[in-house]
Amino acid sequence: MDQDVPYIPAQGKPRPEARIIQIDIDPIKESIPLGVFPTDQIIHADSSKAVPALVDAVEALITPADQARIDERFQLIKDRHEQQRRDAKEVALSHNQRSPITPQWLSYCIGEAIDEDTILIDECVTNGGNVDTYIPRDKPGTLYRSGRSSLGWGLGGAMGTKLARPESTVVAVVGDGSFIYGHPTSTLWAADVHNAPFLTVIYNNQVHNAAKQSLIIRGYPDGASVRQNRFIGVELGPSVDYALLAQSCRAYGEKVENPSEVPAALERALEQVRGGRPAVLDVRIEQP
């Protein structure tokens, strides 16, 4: 439903006997002519209208026996999910002195530093799973992601969100590739000039990891890049000092390399944002 890439076939897909119905505002993806996923039925509809109607239709069909089975499954999944959250927290806390900084520890610290009303703009790509695990957003309107595959949306999306919701704290979490493609100099300059301060936390692993993993490692597992551990065209190191770049745009900038410094650095940056100044934390995380 409203997904350009509902699943990645190489990693997992529906069972052969599954019946697939797609509800989408653009179900045939006219702008992505090669992005077709097999479906049994396509419904062209606005999901904000279609989902409530679907819920009403399904609830009308539920019998008491169905409801008992649903309640049992709900409790099973709830217990499993809560255990997964506890296990994930243990993993993150075990990384609190691990160097380089891990994305699990960074994500956990962000989740602890922001409140439930903070609006999160996520363009972390391959670290999106860590964002989901450690930075839960329970309130509607507090999590936004790009619906398309190209990078560079995050910074502009964060500034636009702050302009639309000036009373809210806005935090953008991005990879270093996403940060580069987001035109940081012009965006941070505009955020300063137009009084739209937001915090950007860069998960700086110094590589286009999505391209590295999907195109090179999974596409050519026996290729020269894998054999020589050299990934030409996707490596982004040695990294630019993005903290200095932020400072040149009158934003607060800080580079973070020590895991014990992450919580305090987040507090310093959030204090700057609340005081009306854009901020960037260039967090050097482990390379995948």
C-alpha angles and dihedrals in degrees: 000000000000091000126134089194109025092174140352107243094209090058102037141327141181120287114268092250094050116118110223122203117181122205112189143146086231105024098167094046097225091183092053104049094176096043099090122143120191115257136173094213135013122206118191104211147125104261092214087066099031098052097056089046090050091049091052091049094049095045090054090059098047115112124199089258090052090050092052090051091047092050092050092050091045092055092047092052092043092054091046092049094049090051090050089052091051091048092048092051091052090052093050094047090050087060096055092108098028116120130238093042112257123225089235093059093043092049092047091051092051090050090052094046100053129062130231093265096055112113113231122206108196124200099144094122105187091024092051090104091060090049090053092047101045106025104050117186111201100168121081112250096028099098128054133173133174114263093212136068103240121097130236102064098107103076096044089043091054094049092047090049091052091050090051094043105030092165092059131084109239123201123185118199112196142161118244090254091052089048092053093048091048092072092240098190095056094038096049091044090052092046089055097044095045097042096244103134119183136161121246118197112193117208090208109193092150095236143084089243098179091057092041094052101038104032102032112021098036094030097047108016092164095041129122093259092058094042093050096034090232117127106190115195096023102056115102099186144153082045128226114248096251092182090064090046089054091049091053087060092051091256125127110260132187133169114216122198104148115079092215089059096057099088094047092044090053091051092050092049094046090050089055092050092049087051091057103264126117113238138200127196112196100201114188106215130182117286115246 
